[in-house]
Protein backbone atom coordinates (compact mmCIF):
# COMPACT_ATOMS: atom_id res chain seq x y z
CA UNK A 1 0.00 0.00 0.00
CA UNK A 2 3.00 2.26 0.50
CA UNK A 3 3.87 2.07 -3.21
CA UNK A 4 0.23 2.66 -4.11
CA UNK A 5 0.15 5.83 -2.00
CA UNK A 6 3.22 7.13 -3.79
CA UNK A 7 1.73 6.36 -7.21
CA UNK A 8 -1.70 7.82 -6.46
CA UNK A 9 -0.74 10.90 -4.43
CA UNK A 10 3.03 11.31 -4.61
CA UNK A 11 3.16 10.92 -0.82
CA UNK A 12 4.03 8.21 1.69
CA UNK A 13 1.39 6.79 4.00
CA UNK A 14 2.99 8.67 6.89
CA UNK A 15 2.72 11.93 4.95
CA UNK A 16 -0.95 11.32 4.15
CA UNK A 17 -1.69 11.12 7.87
CA UNK A 18 0.75 13.77 9.03
CA UNK A 19 -1.14 17.03 9.48
CA UNK A 20 2.09 18.99 9.12
CA UNK A 21 3.04 17.42 5.78
CA UNK A 22 2.29 19.35 2.59
CA UNK A 23 -1.03 18.13 1.20
CA UNK A 24 -1.98 18.73 -2.40
CA UNK A 25 -5.07 20.93 -2.51
CA UNK A 26 -7.92 19.61 -4.64
CA UNK A 27 -10.99 21.47 -5.79
CA UNK A 28 -14.29 19.63 -5.60
CA UNK A 29 -17.61 21.39 -6.18
CA UNK A 30 -15.87 24.68 -5.41
CA UNK A 31 -14.44 23.35 -2.13
CA UNK A 32 -10.74 22.98 -1.37
CA UNK A 33 -10.08 19.69 0.43
CA UNK A 34 -7.17 20.09 2.84
CA UNK A 35 -8.10 18.97 6.38
CA UNK A 36 -7.46 15.67 8.18
CA UNK A 37 -10.73 14.27 6.81
CA UNK A 38 -8.93 14.29 3.46
CA UNK A 39 -6.47 11.67 4.74
CA UNK A 40 -9.32 9.35 5.68
CA UNK A 41 -10.82 9.72 2.22
CA UNK A 42 -7.45 9.23 0.55
CA UNK A 43 -6.51 6.09 2.46
CA UNK A 44 -10.07 4.81 2.05
CA UNK A 45 -9.66 5.28 -1.69
CA UNK A 46 -6.35 3.35 -1.63
CA UNK A 47 -8.12 0.44 0.04
CA UNK A 48 -10.93 0.76 -2.51
CA UNK A 49 -8.38 0.49 -5.32
CA UNK A 50 -7.12 -2.85 -3.97
CA UNK A 51 -10.72 -4.12 -3.96
CA UNK A 52 -11.54 -2.74 -7.41
CA UNK A 53 -8.24 -3.72 -9.06
CA UNK A 54 -9.27 -7.17 -10.46
CA UNK A 55 -12.29 -5.53 -12.11
CA UNK A 56 -10.42 -2.54 -13.55
CA UNK A 57 -8.20 -1.68 -16.47
CA UNK A 58 -4.62 -0.56 -15.96
CA UNK A 59 -4.67 2.89 -14.31
CA UNK A 60 -4.20 5.97 -16.47
CA UNK A 61 -3.01 9.42 -15.54
CA UNK A 62 -5.79 11.83 -14.67
CA UNK A 63 -6.31 14.34 -17.50
CA UNK A 64 -5.11 17.83 -16.72
CA UNK A 65 -7.94 19.94 -15.32
CA UNK A 66 -10.11 16.95 -14.33
CA UNK A 67 -11.18 17.36 -10.70
CA UNK A 68 -10.63 14.79 -7.96
CA UNK A 69 -11.98 15.14 -4.44
CA UNK A 70 -8.89 13.43 -3.03
CA UNK A 71 -6.33 14.93 -5.42
CA UNK A 72 -5.63 11.54 -7.03
CA UNK A 73 -3.10 11.44 -9.83
CA UNK A 74 -4.54 8.37 -11.58
CA UNK A 75 -7.90 7.03 -12.79
CA UNK A 76 -9.09 3.42 -12.51
CA UNK A 77 -11.70 2.61 -15.17
CA UNK A 78 -13.77 -0.56 -15.03
CA UNK A 79 -12.91 -3.51 -17.27
CA UNK A 80 -16.32 -4.62 -18.55
CA UNK A 81 -15.04 -8.10 -19.44
CA UNK A 82 -13.77 -8.63 -15.89
CA UNK A 83 -17.09 -7.45 -14.46
CA UNK A 84 -19.04 -9.76 -16.75
CA UNK A 85 -16.89 -12.79 -15.86
CA UNK A 86 -15.38 -12.19 -12.43
CA UNK A 87 -13.05 -14.65 -10.72
CA UNK A 88 -15.02 -16.03 -7.73
CA UNK A 89 -11.82 -17.29 -6.07
CA UNK A 90 -10.26 -13.85 -5.62
CA UNK A 91 -10.34 -12.35 -2.13
CA UNK A 92 -11.93 -9.20 -3.58
CA UNK A 93 -14.86 -11.12 -5.07
CA UNK A 94 -15.38 -13.11 -1.87
CA UNK A 95 -15.21 -9.94 0.23
CA UNK A 96 -17.91 -8.21 -1.82
CA UNK A 97 -20.08 -11.32 -2.13
CA UNK A 98 -19.92 -12.01 1.60
CA UNK A 99 -20.73 -8.41 2.44
CA UNK A 100 -23.73 -8.42 0.08
CA UNK A 101 -25.01 -11.77 1.36
CA UNK A 102 -25.11 -10.70 5.02
CA UNK A 103 -25.96 -6.99 4.79
CA UNK A 104 -29.52 -5.84 5.37
CA UNK A 105 -30.55 -4.05 2.17
CA UNK A 106 -32.53 -1.34 3.92
CA UNK A 107 -31.91 2.22 5.06
CA UNK A 108 -28.62 3.51 3.72
CA UNK A 109 -28.07 0.22 1.89
CA UNK A 110 -31.37 0.24 0.00
CA UNK A 111 -29.35 0.77 -3.20
CA UNK A 112 -27.61 -2.60 -2.97
CA UNK A 113 -28.51 -5.15 -5.67
CA UNK A 114 -31.35 -7.57 -4.81
CA UNK A 115 -30.27 -10.81 -3.16
CA UNK A 116 -32.37 -12.80 -5.64
CA UNK A 117 -29.91 -11.79 -8.36
CA UNK A 118 -27.15 -14.32 -9.20
CA UNK A 119 -24.10 -13.72 -7.03
CA UNK A 120 -21.72 -12.68 -9.83
CA UNK A 121 -24.28 -10.19 -11.12
CA UNK A 122 -24.70 -8.78 -7.61
CA UNK A 123 -20.95 -8.23 -7.32
CA UNK A 124 -20.79 -6.50 -10.71
CA UNK A 125 -23.82 -4.31 -10.01
CA UNK A 126 -22.49 -3.30 -6.59
CA UNK A 127 -19.19 -2.20 -8.11
CA UNK A 128 -20.90 -0.22 -10.85
CA UNK A 129 -23.20 1.51 -8.37
CA UNK A 130 -20.48 2.25 -5.81
CA UNK A 131 -18.36 3.25 -8.84
CA UNK A 132 -15.50 5.25 -7.36
CA UNK A 133 -12.80 3.54 -5.32
CA UNK A 134 -13.62 5.50 -2.16
CA UNK A 135 -17.29 4.56 -2.59
CA UNK A 136 -16.43 0.86 -2.83
CA UNK A 137 -14.39 1.08 0.37
CA UNK A 138 -16.87 3.33 2.16
CA UNK A 139 -19.81 0.98 1.64
CA UNK A 140 -17.95 -2.12 2.81
CA UNK A 141 -16.30 -0.32 5.74
CA UNK A 142 -19.70 0.99 6.80
CA UNK A 143 -20.96 -2.60 6.80
CA UNK A 144 -18.01 -3.64 8.96
CA UNK A 145 -18.58 -0.89 11.52
CA UNK A 146 -21.67 -2.52 13.01
CA UNK A 147 -19.52 -5.50 14.03
CA UNK A 148 -16.46 -3.52 15.15
CA UNK A 149 -17.89 -0.54 16.99
CA UNK A 150 -18.77 -0.96 20.67
CA UNK A 151 -17.27 -4.46 20.50
CA UNK A 152 -15.26 -5.07 23.72
CA UNK A 153 -13.05 -7.75 22.12
CA UNK A 154 -12.09 -5.49 19.23
CA UNK A 155 -11.54 -2.47 21.48
CA UNK A 156 -9.31 -4.51 23.80
CA UNK A 157 -7.23 -5.95 20.95
CA UNK A 158 -6.79 -2.60 19.25
CA UNK A 159 -5.80 -0.89 22.50
CA UNK A 160 -3.40 -3.60 23.67
CA UNK A 161 -1.73 -3.81 20.26
CA UNK A 162 -0.97 -0.13 20.28
CA UNK A 163 -2.97 0.50 17.11
CA UNK A 164 -5.19 2.90 18.99
CA UNK A 165 -2.41 5.03 20.45
CA UNK A 166 -2.85 7.83 17.92
CA UNK A 167 -5.69 9.50 19.81
CA UNK A 168 -4.02 12.84 19.11
CA UNK A 169 -4.44 12.18 15.39
CA UNK A 170 -0.67 11.88 14.93
CA UNK A 171 1.13 8.62 14.18
CA UNK A 172 4.33 7.57 15.89
CA UNK A 173 7.17 7.07 13.43
CA UNK A 174 6.98 3.76 11.61
CA UNK A 175 3.55 2.73 12.89
CA UNK A 176 1.91 2.92 9.47
CA UNK A 177 4.59 0.78 7.88
CA UNK A 178 4.37 -1.76 10.70
CA UNK A 179 0.64 -2.20 10.15
CA UNK A 180 0.97 -2.26 6.37
CA UNK A 181 3.61 -5.00 6.67
CA UNK A 182 1.35 -7.20 8.79
CA UNK A 183 2.05 -5.98 12.30
CA UNK A 184 -0.50 -5.92 15.13
CA UNK A 185 -1.78 -9.38 14.29
CA UNK A 186 -3.93 -9.60 17.42
CA UNK A 187 -5.93 -6.55 16.38
CA UNK A 188 -6.21 -7.82 12.81
CA UNK A 189 -7.40 -11.22 14.01
CA UNK A 190 -9.97 -9.58 16.28
CA UNK A 191 -11.37 -7.69 13.29
CA UNK A 192 -11.51 -10.89 11.20
CA UNK A 193 -13.24 -12.74 14.06
CA UNK A 194 -15.80 -9.97 14.52
CA UNK A 195 -16.89 -9.50 10.91
CA UNK A 196 -18.58 -12.65 9.53
CA UNK A 197 -17.60 -12.03 5.91
CA UNK A 198 -13.90 -11.47 6.53
CA UNK A 199 -11.16 -14.11 6.48
CA UNK A 200 -7.37 -13.97 6.85
CA UNK A 201 -6.82 -13.91 3.07
CA UNK A 202 -8.34 -10.41 3.02
CA UNK A 203 -5.30 -9.01 4.82
CA UNK A 204 -5.06 -5.92 2.62
CA UNK A 205 -8.56 -4.79 3.56
CA UNK A 206 -7.98 -5.61 7.24
CA UNK A 207 -4.64 -3.77 7.25
CA UNK A 208 -6.38 -0.79 5.67
CA UNK A 209 -8.96 -0.69 8.44
CA UNK A 210 -6.14 -0.83 10.99
CA UNK A 211 -4.37 2.07 9.26
CA UNK A 212 -7.44 4.25 9.70
CA UNK A 213 -8.06 3.09 13.26
CA UNK A 214 -4.40 3.66 14.17
CA UNK A 215 -4.42 7.12 12.68
CA UNK A 216 -7.66 8.42 14.15
CA UNK A 217 -8.71 5.95 16.86
CA UNK A 218 -11.56 3.44 16.91
CA UNK A 219 -14.08 5.98 18.22
CA UNK A 220 -13.41 8.32 15.30
CA UNK A 221 -13.57 5.47 12.79
CA UNK A 222 -16.95 4.50 14.23
CA UNK A 223 -18.42 8.01 14.18
CA UNK A 224 -16.86 9.82 11.23
CA UNK A 225 -18.73 9.90 7.91
CA UNK A 226 -17.30 7.51 5.34
CA UNK A 227 -17.14 8.07 1.59
CA UNK A 228 -19.90 6.39 -0.37
CA UNK A 229 -22.18 6.51 -3.41
CA UNK A 230 -25.06 7.98 -1.40
CA UNK A 231 -25.31 10.78 1.22
CA UNK A 232 -24.74 10.01 4.86
CA UNK A 233 -27.95 9.34 6.79
N, C-alpha and C positions, 0 to 999 in steps of 0.2 A: 504493500500500500504506500510505502515511502516513495517508490519510483513513480507510482501513479499520481501522487500529490505533486511531484516535481513536473510531470508531463502536463497535468491539467491546469496547474496554477503557478508553476515556476517557484514553488515554495516547499519547504520541508513540512512534515506533520507538526513538528514543534513550532515552526513559524506560523502555521495556520491557527494554532491555539494561543500563541503568545500575543497578548494585547499590545505589547510594545513594538512588535515587528511591523514593518511596512506592509500594509494590506492594499492590494490593488482595488481602487474604487470602481464600482460598476453601477451603471445607471439602469434602473428598472422601473418603468411606469413613472418616470420623472423623479425617482427616489434614489439617492446614493446609498449603497449598502456598504457600511464600514464597521459596524459594531460587532460585539462578540457573538451575537446571534448569527452573523455571517459565517463564523467558523463552524457552527453546528450544521448549517445548511451545506457548507462546502464538504465537510467530512461525510455528512449524510449522502451527498451526491457521489462521493468516491465509493462508498459502500454500494450505492445503487448501480454504479458502473459495473462492479464485480458481479452483481446479480444479472444485469442486462447483457453482459458481454457475449454469452453464447448465442444470443438472439439478435446480435447487432453486426453491422459491417465494421470494417476497420475504421478507426476514428479519423476524422478529417479536421483540419484547422478551421476554426471559426472564421467566417468571412469578416473582413474589416467593416466595422460599423454595425454588425449584428449584435444586439444586446444580449446579455446573460446576467441573470440575477446574482449568480455567484462569481462572476468574472472568469468563467471557464475559458480556456484557450482552445479546447477541442469540442467537436460535436460527434455524438454517437447515434447514427441513424439505424433504424431497424432493418434487419435482413428478412425479407418476407418469406424466403424459402425456409429459413431456420424457424420462423414462427409457425409456418404451416406444418413442418415436420420436426418438432423439437425432440431432443434426446432425453427420454424419461429417466435415464440413469444419472444425469448430471446433478450435482448438489443444488444448483440453482433451480432446476425444474422441480425437484423434490421439495425444496423450501417453499416455493410458490404454491405448489399443489397442496402441501400439507397445511399451509396457512389458509388457503381457500376452503379446504374441506372442513376445518374446525371453526372458522370465523362465522359469527352470526351476521347474516347479510341484512342488517337493519341499521337504522340511525345513520351515522356517518358512512357506514359501509353498504348503504343501499345501492350503490353503483356497481358493486361486485357482480361478476357474471353469475347467472343462475346455476345452482348445484346440479340441476338435471342435465346440464350441458356436458358432453364428453370432457374428460379431464384435460386432454391436450388443448381442446378449444377454450376451456376456461383459462388455462395458463396464458394462451396467446391473447385472449380478449382482455385479461387483467393487465398485461404489459402494454397493450395498445391504449387502454384507458388511463392507466397511470402515466404512461408516455415518457415523461422526463425521468432522468435517473434519480433525482431527489424525490420525485413522487413515488417511484417504485420502492425506494428505501422507506420513505415516510409512512406509507400504508402498512408495510410489514412491521416496521418498528412500533407503530401504534398498536398493531395487533399483539405484539409481544409485551407491551407495557402492562396489560391487565394481569399478566402472570408474574411480572417482575416487581411491580410497584406494591409497596406495603406487604412484601413477602419477607418474613423474618429470616429465612434461610439465605435468601439472596442478599439481603442487607448485611447479614453477619459475614458472609463470604467476601463481599466487596470490601467491607471495612477492614477485615482482618488481613486481606491480601495487600492492602495499601492502595487499591485502585480508587478508593474514594477520598484520598487525602487532599485532592485539589479543591477543597471547599472554597478557597479564595479565588478560584477560576484561573489559577496559574499552575502549570505543570512543573514538577521537579525535573531537572535535567535527566534525559534518558528514559523517562517513564513511558513516553509514547512508543519509542522503539522497542522497549521491553515487552509491552503488550502486543505490538504488531508482530513480534518474533515469537509469540506463543507464551509469554510470561503470564503470571497470575492464573495458573491453571485451576485453582480451587474456585475462583470467581467465575471463570468460564464454564466450568463443570456445573456450578450452581445454576447458571443461566440455562444451560442445556437441559438440566433436570427439571427446571420450572416450566419451560415452554414445550408443550407436547409435540410440536411439529419441528423441533430442532434436534439435530444429532451431531456427534463430534466431527463428521465430515464437513460441516458447515462452519468451519473454524474462521473463515474470513469474515462472515457476517457476525459471528460471536465476538471476534476481536474488534470489529468496528463498533459494536455496542459498548464494549469495554473502553474503547478510546473516548467515546462521548461521556460515559459515566465517570471516567478518570478525570476528564477535563473539567466537567461542570458539576459532578456529584449526582448521586442517584435521585435525590429529591428534585433537582432541576430537570433531569432527563424525564422524570415522571410528570412534571407540570408544564414544561415549556412546549409551545406549539411546535409541531413537526411539519416539514414540507409534505405536500400531498396534492392530488389532482382536484380536490374539492376544499372549500373553506373550512376552517376550524369551527366546530360546533360545541 
